[in-house]
Amino acid sequence: MQSRLRLFICATILTTMTAYAQVPITFDTDMGNDIDDGLCLVIACRATTMGDADLLMVGSSNPSEWAVPGMRAMLDYYGRKEVPLADCSQNIAPGNDKFTKLVAKNAGLEPDPKTPDAVSLMRKILSEQEDGSVRIVTTGFSTNMGNLLESKANHNGDGIDLSGPELINKKVEFLTLMAGDFERPEYTEYNVAQNVPAFKKVVEEWPTPVYLSGYEIGIVVFSRYEQIKEDLKPENPVRVAYEDYLGVGKKPAPWDRPSWDQTAMLFSIYPQKNYFDLVGPVTIKVGEKGETIAHEEKEMEYPRYYLKFKEDLPKEKIEEILAGWYREP
């Protein structure tokens, strides 16, 4: 009897741990403007396959019509055909599509006019999840998050009787942004600069905790082409996109790239692993050009933090950890 009881308790603990570990994630990305988004998607897909995450959707903040089919090619390759995709909710900011169009064409994919917009799909997905469970990772522009905040109850007749802020507050655990620069407050980071009003709205009004991985983190953590070449097959669409974006064989080596977006995803799926220190809570003042100036606060209803390297996990070790994720399905 005692043996059975112990087995039951162990099984219950394992079930609870598994349920806790499978974190619902929505990913919002400007895929097509840089390749770190592609490697970030690899992390999300592989974490989902491992049972650590549940990738609920991927939305585009890149207004190019080729962003979604390019991401579809990558998701399908990594066995995530079930993950729905959404177009940018507003035609603003750069819409580069050279490598997304390439990998989409290689997979026989074209833009689909029936693709939902990101706000509509996010509202649907969030409404279906358990309260306080979803982690949103945004590695592009704040366009979709800002528009989600502005959405009203029954947005476009969706039957969801909560406004954007109410839905976020009810369903989202936290938001992570790859945005800002917290070492050079006078600097306007790229993602912020493309839609300053939306970013300002998000950091000021988002009704859950917000974590930011700034420019200063990813710029010193590199994705190494030689390692990607070794671990990803030539036909892997993420490798194809990487080689196209970096001009491998056409431009002088090295063909390495900073890992801005991947640090945000790594933190979001595994905050309990303490890969980074957190500075905060802080308020973030956004300048007219998109400068991000952080001021520490004692208490905040919905705190904001930014990531910082730990003394025992410097940039070189984070680089090694990320490199371990860049694998085939």
C-alpha positions in Angstrom: 0.0 0.0 0.0 2.8 2.4 1.0 4.6 1.5 -2.3 1.5 2.4 -4.3 1.0 5.6 -2.4 4.6 6.6 -3.1 4.2 5.8 -6.8 1.0 7.9 -6.9 2.6 10.8 -5.2 5.6 10.7 -7.6 3.3 10.5 -10.6 1.3 13.4 -9.3 4.4 15.5 -8.8 5.7 14.7 -12.3 2.4 15.5 -13.8 2.3 18.9 -12.0 5.9 19.7 -13.0 5.1 18.8 -16.7 2.0 21.0 -16.6 3.9 23.8 -15.1 6.8 23.5 -17.5 4.8 23.6 -20.6 4.5 27.4 -20.8 2.0 28.9 -23.3 3.9 31.3 -25.5 2.8 33.7 -28.2 5.5 35.0 -30.4 5.4 38.4 -32.2 8.2 39.0 -34.6 9.4 41.3 -37.5 10.7 38.2 -39.3 12.4 39.3 -42.5 14.2 42.4 -41.2 17.0 40.3 -39.5 17.8 36.6 -39.1 17.9 36.5 -35.2 14.1 36.1 -35.4 14.6 32.9 -37.3 16.9 31.4 -34.7 14.5 32.6 -32.0 11.7 30.7 -33.8 13.9 27.6 -33.7 14.1 27.9 -29.9 10.4 28.2 -29.5 9.7 25.2 -31.8 12.3 23.0 -30.1 11.1 24.0 -26.6 7.5 23.1 -27.7 8.7 19.7 -29.0 10.5 19.1 -25.7 7.3 19.9 -23.8 8.8 23.0 -22.1 6.6 25.4 -24.1 3.4 25.5 -26.0 3.8 27.8 -29.0 0.2 29.1 -29.4 0.7 31.4 -32.4 3.2 33.6 -34.3 2.3 37.1 -35.3 4.1 39.4 -37.7 5.0 43.0 -37.0 6.6 43.1 -40.4 4.0 44.4 -42.9 5.5 42.4 -45.8 3.1 39.9 -47.3 6.0 37.4 -47.4 6.6 37.4 -43.6 3.9 34.9 -42.9 4.6 32.4 -45.7 8.3 32.6 -44.8 7.5 31.7 -41.2 5.2 29.0 -42.3 8.0 27.3 -44.1 10.2 27.4 -41.0 7.4 26.2 -38.7 6.5 23.4 -41.1 10.1 22.2 -41.3 10.2 22.1 -37.5 7.1 20.0 -37.3 4.8 22.8 -36.1 2.2 22.8 -38.8 -0.5 23.3 -36.2 0.8 26.8 -35.1 -1.4 29.5 -36.6 0.1 32.7 -38.1 -1.1 36.3 -38.3 -0.3 39.3 -40.5 0.8 42.6 -39.1 -2.2 44.6 -37.8 -1.0 47.9 -39.4 1.1 48.8 -42.4 3.9 50.7 -40.6 7.7 50.2 -40.3 10.1 48.4 -42.7 8.8 45.4 -44.6 11.9 43.6 -45.8 11.2 40.2 -47.3 14.2 39.0 -49.2 14.9 35.8 -47.2 11.3 35.2 -46.1 10.2 35.2 -49.8 13.1 32.9 -50.7 12.3 30.2 -48.1 8.5 30.5 -48.8 9.1 30.1 -52.6 11.4 27.1 -51.8 8.5 25.5 -49.9 6.0 26.3 -52.6 4.2 28.8 -50.4 2.5 32.1 -51.4 0.8 34.9 -49.4 -2.7 34.0 -48.3 -5.2 36.8 -48.3 -7.3 34.9 -45.7 -4.5 35.2 -43.1 -6.0 36.9 -40.0 -4.4 40.1 -38.5 -2.3 39.7 -35.4 -4.7 41.5 -33.0 -7.7 39.4 -34.1 -5.8 36.2 -33.7 -4.2 37.2 -30.4 -7.6 38.1 -28.9 -9.0 34.7 -29.9 -5.9 32.8 -28.7 -5.7 34.6 -25.4 -9.5 34.2 -24.7 -9.1 30.4 -24.9 -6.2 30.1 -22.4 -6.2 29.7 -18.6 -6.1 32.9 -16.6 -2.7 34.4 -16.0 -0.9 31.7 -18.1 0.3 33.2 -21.3 3.8 34.7 -21.9 4.1 37.0 -24.9 7.4 37.4 -26.5 7.8 40.4 -28.8 11.1 40.7 -30.8 10.0 43.2 -33.4 8.1 46.4 -33.4 5.4 47.2 -30.8 2.7 47.7 -33.4 0.6 44.7 -32.6 0.9 45.0 -28.9 -0.1 48.7 -29.1 -3.1 47.8 -31.2 -4.1 45.0 -28.9 -4.1 47.5 -26.0 -6.4 49.7 -28.1 -8.9 47.0 -29.1 -12.4 47.2 -27.7 -14.7 44.6 -26.4 -16.2 42.6 -29.3 -13.4 43.7 -31.5 -14.6 43.3 -35.2 -17.5 41.3 -33.9 -15.3 38.6 -32.3 -17.7 38.0 -29.4 -15.1 38.5 -26.7 -16.6 40.8 -24.2 -13.3 42.1 -22.9 -11.3 45.1 -24.0 -7.6 44.6 -24.9 -6.4 45.7 -21.5 -8.9 43.6 -19.7 -8.0 40.5 -21.8 -4.3 41.0 -21.2 -4.8 41.5 -17.5 -6.8 38.4 -17.2 -4.9 36.0 -19.5 -1.2 37.1 -19.7 1.4 36.3 -17.1 4.0 38.7 -18.5 5.3 40.3 -21.7 8.9 40.2 -22.8 10.2 42.8 -25.3 13.5 42.8 -27.2 13.6 46.6 -27.2 15.5 49.6 -25.9 19.1 50.2 -24.8 19.7 50.6 -21.0 23.4 51.3 -21.2 23.1 54.2 -23.6 20.0 56.2 -22.8 20.6 58.6 -25.6 20.5 55.8 -28.2 17.3 54.9 -30.1 17.1 51.1 -30.5 15.9 49.9 -33.9 12.7 48.1 -32.8 11.6 51.1 -30.7 12.4 53.6 -33.5 10.0 51.9 -36.0 6.9 52.7 -33.9 7.8 55.0 -31.0 4.1 55.7 -30.1 3.2 52.0 -29.9 6.3 51.2 -27.7 5.5 54.2 -25.4 2.0 53.0 -25.0 3.0 49.5 -24.2 5.7 50.3 -21.6 3.3 52.8 -20.0 0.0 51.0 -20.1 0.6 47.2 -20.4 -1.3 45.7 -17.4 1.0 42.9 -16.4 4.8 42.7 -15.6 7.0 43.6 -18.6 10.6 42.4 -19.1 13.0 44.0 -21.6 16.1 42.5 -23.2 17.9 45.6 -24.4 20.2 46.1 -27.3 23.2 45.9 -25.0 22.5 42.2 -24.2 22.2 40.7 -27.7 24.9 42.8 -29.3 27.6 40.9 -27.4 26.1 37.4 -27.7 26.8 35.9 -31.1 25.3 33.2 -33.3 28.3 31.6 -35.0 27.9 30.6 -38.6 30.4 27.8 -38.5 28.3 26.2 -35.7 25.1 26.8 -37.6 26.6 25.3 -40.7 27.6 22.2 -38.7 24.3 21.7 -36.9 21.7 22.7 -39.5 21.2 20.9 -42.8 21.7 22.9 -46.0 18.0 22.6 -46.8 16.9 23.8 -43.4 14.9 27.1 -44.2 16.4 28.8 -41.2 19.9 28.1 -42.4 18.9 29.1 -46.0 17.6 32.4 -44.6 20.6 32.9 -42.4 23.0 32.4 -45.4 21.0 34.7 -47.6 20.7 37.5 -45.0 24.5 37.4 -44.1 25.5 36.9 -47.8 27.5 33.8 -47.0 29.9 33.1 -49.8 29.1 36.5 -51.4 30.4 38.9 -48.7 33.6 38.6 -46.6 33.5 36.4 -43.5 32.9 36.2 -40.6 29.2 35.5 -41.0 28.3 35.7 -37.3 25.3 37.7 -36.0 24.3 39.2 -32.7 21.6 37.3 -30.8 19.1 40.0 -29.7 15.9 38.1 -30.1 17.1 34.8 -28.8 17.9 36.2 -25.3 14.3 37.4 -25.0 12.9 34.0 -25.9 15.4 32.2 -23.6 14.4 34.3 -20.6 10.7 34.0 -21.4 10.6 30.2 -21.5 13.0 29.6 -18.7 12.9 32.5 -16.1 13.3 30.0 -13.3 16.8 29.1 -14.6 18.1 32.5 -13.7 20.1 33.0 -16.9 20.0 36.8 -16.3 19.8 39.2 -13.5 16.9 41.7 -13.4 17.2 45.4 -12.8 14.0 46.9 -11.4 11.3 47.5 -10.9 11.8 50.5 -13.2 9.7 53.1 -14.9 10.8 53.7 -18.5 10.6 57.2 -19.9 10.4 57.1 -23.7 11.9 60.1 -25.5 10.6 61.7 -28.7 13.0 59.7 -30.9 12.5 56.5 -28.8 15.3 56.9 -26.2 14.7 54.6 -23.3 15.6 56.0 -19.9 15.0 53.7 -16.9 14.4 55.0 -13.3 14.3 52.4 -10.5 11.1 52.4 -8.3 10.3 50.7 -5.0 6.9 49.5 -5.9 4.8 49.2 -9.0 1.4 47.6 -9.6 2.7 46.2 -12.9 6.5 46.2 -12.6 9.0 46.6 -15.5 12.5 45.1 -15.5 15.4 44.9 -17.9 17.8 42.1 -18.2 21.4 42.2 -17.2 24.2 39.6 -17.4 25.0 37.7 -14.2 28.6 37.6 -13.0 28.6 33.8 -13.1 26.8 33.7 -16.5 28.7 36.2 -18.7 28.0 36.7 -22.4 30.2 33.8 -23.4 28.2 31.3 -21.4 24.9 32.6 -22.7 26.3 32.2 -26.2 27.1 28.6 -25.5 23.6 28.0 -24.1 21.9 29.5 -27.1 24.2 27.5 -29.5 22.9 24.3 -28.0 19.4 25.2 -29.3 20.3 25.6 -32.9 19.6 22.0 -34.0 17.5 20.1 -36.5 13.9 19.1 -35.5 
